[in-house]
Amino acid sequence: MDVTIVWSAATLALLLFGVAPSLFLAARGSNVQRLVGLQLLTGSGVMVLIGLSIIAGQSSYLIVPLALAALAATGTLVYTRLLKPGIDGQPTVEEE
């Protein structure tokens, strides 16, 4: 069996079973579910991009998933900062 076929199947499986549910979680649900969906999406996205670079046979394509992994941590910190109580106009416990 050719290595390219195996990596293509693995990348397709990641797209179906990793990216699709994470998009659903990121689009719908509570704030915590959106955060989990965002994390799952970035992890799945990094793995899909690595698989695509292996399929293409270009090691220079690995720069994109590396940058995505580095920026995903920063994006999560920003998103959790926005999750603080009272950000959506509802009063916090101290304001009541």
ZAVO-492449 format. One record per atom (N, C-alpha, C): x, y, z; atom name. Coordinates in steps of 0.05 Angstrom, whole numbers. Layout:
% ZAVO-492449
{X = X | Y = Y | Z = Z | site = CA}
...
***
This chain:
% ZAVO-492449
{X = 17 | Y = -24 | Z = 0 | site = N}
{X = 0 | Y = 0 | Z = 0 | site = CA}
{X = 18 | Y = 25 | Z = 0 | site = C}
{X = 11 | Y = 44 | Z = -16 | site = N}
{X = 27 | Y = 68 | Z = -19 | site = CA}
{X = 23 | Y = 86 | Z = 6 | site = C}
{X = 45 | Y = 99 | Z = 14 | site = N}
{X = 45 | Y = 116 | Z = 37 | site = CA}
{X = 26 | Y = 140 | Z = 33 | site = C}
{X = 25 | Y = 150 | Z = 9 | site = N}
{X = 8 | Y = 173 | Z = 3 | site = CA}
{X = -22 | Y = 167 | Z = 7 | site = C}
{X = -29 | Y = 142 | Z = 1 | site = N}
{X = -57 | Y = 134 | Z = 4 | site = CA}
{X = -64 | Y = 133 | Z = 34 | site = C}
{X = -46 | Y = 123 | Z = 50 | site = N}
{X = -50 | Y = 121 | Z = 79 | site = CA}
{X = -53 | Y = 149 | Z = 91 | site = C}
{X = -35 | Y = 167 | Z = 84 | site = N}
{X = -36 | Y = 194 | Z = 95 | site = CA}
{X = -61 | Y = 208 | Z = 84 | site = C}
{X = -69 | Y = 203 | Z = 60 | site = N}
{X = -93 | Y = 215 | Z = 49 | site = CA}
{X = -118 | Y = 206 | Z = 65 | site = C}
{X = -119 | Y = 180 | Z = 71 | site = N}
{X = -141 | Y = 169 | Z = 86 | site = CA}
{X = -142 | Y = 180 | Z = 114 | site = C}
{X = -118 | Y = 183 | Z = 126 | site = N}
{X = -117 | Y = 194 | Z = 154 | site = CA}
{X = -125 | Y = 223 | Z = 154 | site = C}
{X = -117 | Y = 238 | Z = 134 | site = N}
{X = -124 | Y = 267 | Z = 133 | site = CA}
{X = -154 | Y = 270 | Z = 128 | site = C}
{X = -165 | Y = 253 | Z = 111 | site = N}
{X = -194 | Y = 254 | Z = 106 | site = CA}
{X = -210 | Y = 247 | Z = 131 | site = C}
{X = -200 | Y = 227 | Z = 146 | site = N}
{X = -214 | Y = 219 | Z = 171 | site = CA}
{X = -212 | Y = 242 | Z = 191 | site = C}
{X = -190 | Y = 256 | Z = 192 | site = N}
{X = -188 | Y = 279 | Z = 210 | site = CA}
{X = -207 | Y = 301 | Z = 202 | site = C}
{X = -210 | Y = 305 | Z = 176 | site = N}
{X = -229 | Y = 326 | Z = 167 | site = CA}
{X = -257 | Y = 319 | Z = 175 | site = C}
{X = -264 | Y = 294 | Z = 172 | site = N}
{X = -292 | Y = 285 | Z = 177 | site = CA}
{X = -298 | Y = 284 | Z = 207 | site = C}
{X = -280 | Y = 272 | Z = 222 | site = N}
{X = -285 | Y = 266 | Z = 250 | site = CA}
{X = -273 | Y = 286 | Z = 270 | site = C}
{X = -257 | Y = 304 | Z = 260 | site = N}
{X = -244 | Y = 324 | Z = 277 | site = CA}
{X = -254 | Y = 352 | Z = 272 | site = C}
{X = -254 | Y = 360 | Z = 247 | site = N}
{X = -261 | Y = 388 | Z = 240 | site = CA}
{X = -291 | Y = 392 | Z = 240 | site = C}
{X = -306 | Y = 374 | Z = 230 | site = N}
{X = -335 | Y = 377 | Z = 229 | site = CA}
{X = -348 | Y = 380 | Z = 257 | site = C}
{X = -342 | Y = 362 | Z = 276 | site = N}
{X = -354 | Y = 366 | Z = 303 | site = CA}
{X = -344 | Y = 391 | Z = 317 | site = C}
{X = -319 | Y = 399 | Z = 312 | site = N}
{X = -308 | Y = 423 | Z = 325 | site = CA}
{X = -321 | Y = 448 | Z = 314 | site = C}
{X = -327 | Y = 448 | Z = 288 | site = N}
{X = -342 | Y = 471 | Z = 276 | site = CA}
{X = -370 | Y = 473 | Z = 288 | site = C}
{X = -383 | Y = 451 | Z = 293 | site = N}
{X = -409 | Y = 451 | Z = 305 | site = CA}
{X = -408 | Y = 461 | Z = 333 | site = C}
{X = -388 | Y = 453 | Z = 349 | site = N}
{X = -385 | Y = 462 | Z = 376 | site = CA}
{X = -378 | Y = 492 | Z = 377 | site = C}
{X = -361 | Y = 501 | Z = 359 | site = N}
{X = -352 | Y = 529 | Z = 359 | site = CA}
{X = -375 | Y = 547 | Z = 350 | site = C}
{X = -393 | Y = 537 | Z = 334 | site = N}
{X = -415 | Y = 554 | Z = 324 | site = CA}
{X = -439 | Y = 555 | Z = 343 | site = C}
{X = -443 | Y = 534 | Z = 358 | site = N}
{X = -467 | Y = 532 | Z = 375 | site = CA}
{X = -458 | Y = 524 | Z = 403 | site = C}
{X = -475 | Y = 530 | Z = 423 | site = N}
{X = -469 | Y = 521 | Z = 450 | site = CA}
{X = -462 | Y = 544 | Z = 468 | site = C}
{X = -455 | Y = 537 | Z = 492 | site = N}
{X = -447 | Y = 556 | Z = 512 | site = CA}
{X = -419 | Y = 566 | Z = 507 | site = C}
{X = -410 | Y = 585 | Z = 523 | site = N}
{X = -384 | Y = 596 | Z = 520 | site = CA}
{X = -362 | Y = 575 | Z = 523 | site = C}
{X = -365 | Y = 558 | Z = 543 | site = N}
{X = -346 | Y = 537 | Z = 548 | site = CA}
{X = -345 | Y = 517 | Z = 524 | site = C}
{X = -368 | Y = 510 | Z = 514 | site = N}
{X = -369 | Y = 492 | Z = 491 | site = CA}
{X = -356 | Y = 505 | Z = 466 | site = C}
{X = -359 | Y = 530 | Z = 463 | site = N}
{X = -346 | Y = 544 | Z = 440 | site = CA}
{X = -316 | Y = 544 | Z = 444 | site = C}
{X = -307 | Y = 547 | Z = 468 | site = N}
{X = -278 | Y = 546 | Z = 474 | site = CA}
{X = -267 | Y = 518 | Z = 468 | site = C}
{X = -281 | Y = 497 | Z = 476 | site = N}
{X = -273 | Y = 470 | Z = 470 | site = CA}
{X = -273 | Y = 465 | Z = 440 | site = C}
{X = -293 | Y = 475 | Z = 426 | site = N}
{X = -294 | Y = 472 | Z = 397 | site = CA}
{X = -271 | Y = 486 | Z = 383 | site = C}
{X = -263 | Y = 510 | Z = 394 | site = N}
{X = -241 | Y = 524 | Z = 383 | site = CA}
{X = -215 | Y = 509 | Z = 386 | site = C}
{X = -211 | Y = 498 | Z = 410 | site = N}
{X = -187 | Y = 482 | Z = 415 | site = CA}
{X = -186 | Y = 457 | Z = 398 | site = C}
{X = -209 | Y = 444 | Z = 395 | site = N}
{X = -210 | Y = 420 | Z = 378 | site = CA}
{X = -205 | Y = 427 | Z = 349 | site = C}
{X = -215 | Y = 450 | Z = 341 | site = N}
{X = -211 | Y = 458 | Z = 313 | site = CA}
{X = -182 | Y = 465 | Z = 307 | site = C}
{X = -169 | Y = 478 | Z = 325 | site = N}
{X = -141 | Y = 485 | Z = 320 | site = CA}
{X = -123 | Y = 460 | Z = 321 | site = C}
{X = -129 | Y = 442 | Z = 339 | site = N}
{X = -113 | Y = 417 | Z = 340 | site = CA}
{X = -118 | Y = 400 | Z = 315 | site = C}
{X = -143 | Y = 398 | Z = 307 | site = N}
{X = -149 | Y = 382 | Z = 283 | site = CA}
{X = -137 | Y = 396 | Z = 258 | site = C}
{X = -139 | Y = 422 | Z = 258 | site = N}
{X = -128 | Y = 437 | Z = 235 | site = CA}
{X = -98 | Y = 434 | Z = 232 | site = C}
{X = -84 | Y = 434 | Z = 255 | site = N}
{X = -55 | Y = 430 | Z = 254 | site = CA}
{X = -49 | Y = 402 | Z = 243 | site = C}
{X = -63 | Y = 382 | Z = 253 | site = N}
{X = -58 | Y = 354 | Z = 243 | site = CA}
{X = -65 | Y = 351 | Z = 214 | site = C}
{X = -87 | Y = 364 | Z = 205 | site = N}
{X = -94 | Y = 362 | Z = 176 | site = CA}
{X = -73 | Y = 375 | Z = 159 | site = C}
{X = -63 | Y = 398 | Z = 168 | site = N}
{X = -42 | Y = 412 | Z = 152 | site = CA}
{X = -16 | Y = 396 | Z = 151 | site = C}
{X = -10 | Y = 383 | Z = 173 | site = N}
{X = 14 | Y = 366 | Z = 173 | site = CA}
{X = 10 | Y = 342 | Z = 154 | site = C}
{X = -14 | Y = 330 | Z = 154 | site = N}
{X = -20 | Y = 309 | Z = 135 | site = CA}
{X = -18 | Y = 318 | Z = 106 | site = C}
{X = -28 | Y = 342 | Z = 101 | site = N}
{X = -27 | Y = 352 | Z = 73 | site = CA}
{X = 1 | Y = 358 | Z = 65 | site = C}
{X = 18 | Y = 367 | Z = 83 | site = N}
{X = 46 | Y = 372 | Z = 76 | site = CA}
{X = 61 | Y = 346 | Z = 70 | site = C}
{X = 54 | Y = 325 | Z = 85 | site = N}
{X = 66 | Y = 299 | Z = 79 | site = CA}
{X = 57 | Y = 288 | Z = 53 | site = C}
{X = 31 | Y = 291 | Z = 47 | site = N}
{X = 20 | Y = 282 | Z = 21 | site = CA}
{X = 33 | Y = 296 | Z = -2 | site = C}
{X = 37 | Y = 322 | Z = 1 | site = N}
{X = 49 | Y = 338 | Z = -20 | site = CA}
{X = 79 | Y = 333 | Z = -22 | site = C}
{X = 91 | Y = 323 | Z = 0 | site = N}
{X = 120 | Y = 318 | Z = -1 | site = CA}
{X = 137 | Y = 343 | Z = 2 | site = C}
{X = 126 | Y = 363 | Z = 13 | site = N}
{X = 140 | Y = 389 | Z = 17 | site = CA}
{X = 143 | Y = 394 | Z = 47 | site = C}
{X = 167 | Y = 392 | Z = 57 | site = N}
{X = 172 | Y = 397 | Z = 85 | site = CA}
{X = 170 | Y = 427 | Z = 92 | site = C}
{X = 172 | Y = 444 | Z = 71 | site = N}
{X = 169 | Y = 473 | Z = 76 | site = CA}
{X = 141 | Y = 481 | Z = 84 | site = C}
{X = 121 | Y = 464 | Z = 78 | site = N}
{X = 94 | Y = 469 | Z = 85 | site = CA}
{X = 88 | Y = 465 | Z = 114 | site = C}
{X = 107 | Y = 455 | Z = 129 | site = N}
{X = 104 | Y = 451 | Z = 158 | site = CA}
{X = 105 | Y = 477 | Z = 174 | site = C}
{X = 113 | Y = 499 | Z = 161 | site = N}
{X = 115 | Y = 524 | Z = 175 | site = CA}
{X = 87 | Y = 534 | Z = 182 | site = C}
{X = 67 | Y = 529 | Z = 165 | site = N}
{X = 40 | Y = 538 | Z = 170 | site = CA}
{X = 27 | Y = 525 | Z = 195 | site = C}
{X = 28 | Y = 498 | Z = 197 | site = N}
{X = 17 | Y = 487 | Z = 222 | site = CA}
{X = 33 | Y = 495 | Z = 247 | site = C}
{X = 58 | Y = 499 | Z = 245 | site = N}
{X = 74 | Y = 508 | Z = 267 | site = CA}
{X = 65 | Y = 536 | Z = 277 | site = C}
{X = 61 | Y = 554 | Z = 257 | site = N}
{X = 51 | Y = 581 | Z = 264 | site = CA}
{X = 23 | Y = 579 | Z = 276 | site = C}
{X = 6 | Y = 562 | Z = 265 | site = N}
{X = -22 | Y = 559 | Z = 275 | site = CA}
{X = -22 | Y = 549 | Z = 304 | site = C}
{X = -4 | Y = 530 | Z = 310 | site = N}
{X = -3 | Y = 519 | Z = 337 | site = CA}
{X = 7 | Y = 541 | Z = 356 | site = C}
{X = 25 | Y = 558 | Z = 348 | site = N}
{X = 35 | Y = 579 | Z = 365 | site = CA}
{X = 14 | Y = 600 | Z = 370 | site = C}
{X = -1 | Y = 607 | Z = 349 | site = N}
{X = -21 | Y = 628 | Z = 351 | site = CA}
{X = -47 | Y = 617 | Z = 365 | site = C}
{X = -51 | Y = 591 | Z = 365 | site = N}
{X = -75 | Y = 580 | Z = 377 | site = CA}
{X = -74 | Y = 584 | Z = 408 | site = C}
{X = -51 | Y = 582 | Z = 419 | site = N}
{X = -49 | Y = 586 | Z = 448 | site = CA}
{X = -55 | Y = 615 | Z = 455 | site = C}
{X = -46 | Y = 634 | Z = 440 | site = N}
{X = -52 | Y = 662 | Z = 444 | site = CA}
{X = -81 | Y = 668 | Z = 440 | site = C}
{X = -93 | Y = 656 | Z = 420 | site = N}
{X = -121 | Y = 660 | Z = 415 | site = CA}
{X = -139 | Y = 649 | Z = 437 | site = C}
{X = -130 | Y = 627 | Z = 449 | site = N}
{X = -145 | Y = 616 | Z = 472 | site = CA}
{X = -144 | Y = 634 | Z = 496 | site = C}
{X = -121 | Y = 646 | Z = 501 | site = N}
{X = -118 | Y = 664 | Z = 523 | site = CA}
{X = -136 | Y = 689 | Z = 519 | site = C}
{X = -137 | Y = 699 | Z = 495 | site = N}
{X = -154 | Y = 722 | Z = 489 | site = CA}
{X = -183 | Y = 715 | Z = 493 | site = C}
{X = -191 | Y = 692 | Z = 483 | site = N}
{X = -219 | Y = 683 | Z = 485 | site = CA}
{X = -227 | Y = 679 | Z = 514 | site = C}
{X = -210 | Y = 667 | Z = 530 | site = N}
{X = -217 | Y = 663 | Z = 558 | site = CA}
{X = -217 | Y = 689 | Z = 573 | site = C}
{X = -202 | Y = 709 | Z = 565 | site = N}
{X = -204 | Y = 735 | Z = 577 | site = CA}
{X = -231 | Y = 748 | Z = 572 | site = C}
{X = -242 | Y = 743 | Z = 548 | site = N}
{X = -269 | Y = 753 | Z = 542 | site = CA}
{X = -291 | Y = 738 | Z = 556 | site = C}
{X = -285 | Y = 715 | Z = 568 | site = N}
{X = -305 | Y = 699 | Z = 582 | site = CA}
{X = -310 | Y = 708 | Z = 611 | site = C}
{X = -296 | Y = 729 | Z = 619 | site = N}
{X = -299 | Y = 737 | Z = 647 | site = CA}
{X = -328 | Y = 745 | Z = 652 | site = C}
{X = -338 | Y = 742 | Z = 677 | site = N}
{X = -366 | Y = 748 | Z = 683 | site = CA}
{X = -372 | Y = 778 | Z = 678 | site = C}
{X = -396 | Y = 782 | Z = 668 | site = N}
{X = -405 | Y = 810 | Z = 663 | site = CA}
{X = -397 | Y = 821 | Z = 636 | site = C}
{X = -383 | Y = 806 | Z = 620 | site = N}
{X = -375 | Y = 817 | Z = 594 | site = CA}
{X = -398 | Y = 819 | Z = 574 | site = C}
{X = -419 | Y = 803 | Z = 578 | site = N}
{X = -441 | Y = 803 | Z = 560 | site = CA}
{X = -464 | Y = 821 | Z = 569 | site = C}
{X = -459 | Y = 839 | Z = 588 | site = N}
{X = -479 | Y = 857 | Z = 597 | site = CA}
{X = -494 | Y = 848 | Z = 622 | site = C}
{X = -490 | Y = 823 | Z = 630 | site = N}
{X = -504 | Y = 813 | Z = 654 | site = CA}
{X = -488 | Y = 822 | Z = 678 | site = C}
{X = -502 | Y = 830 | Z = 700 | site = N}
{X = -487 | Y = 839 | Z = 723 | site = CA}
{X = -472 | Y = 817 | Z = 737 | site = C}
{X = -449 | Y = 824 | Z = 748 | site = N}
{X = -434 | Y = 804 | Z = 763 | site = CA}
{X = -444 | Y = 802 | Z = 791 | site = C}
{X = -433 | Y = 786 | Z = 807 | site = N}
{X = -442 | Y = 782 | Z = 835 | site = CA}
{X = -437 | Y = 807 | Z = 851 | site = C}
{X = -415 | Y = 821 | Z = 847 | site = N}
{X = -409 | Y = 845 | Z = 862 | site = CA}
{X = -428 | Y = 868 | Z = 855 | site = C}
{X = -439 | Y = 869 | Z = 831 | site = N}
{X = -456 | Y = 891 | Z = 822 | site = CA}
{X = -484 | Y = 888 | Z = 832 | site = C}
{X = -493 | Y = 865 | Z = 841 | site = N}
{X = -521 | Y = 860 | Z = 848 | site = CA}
{X = -527 | Y = 871 | Z = 875 | site = C}
***
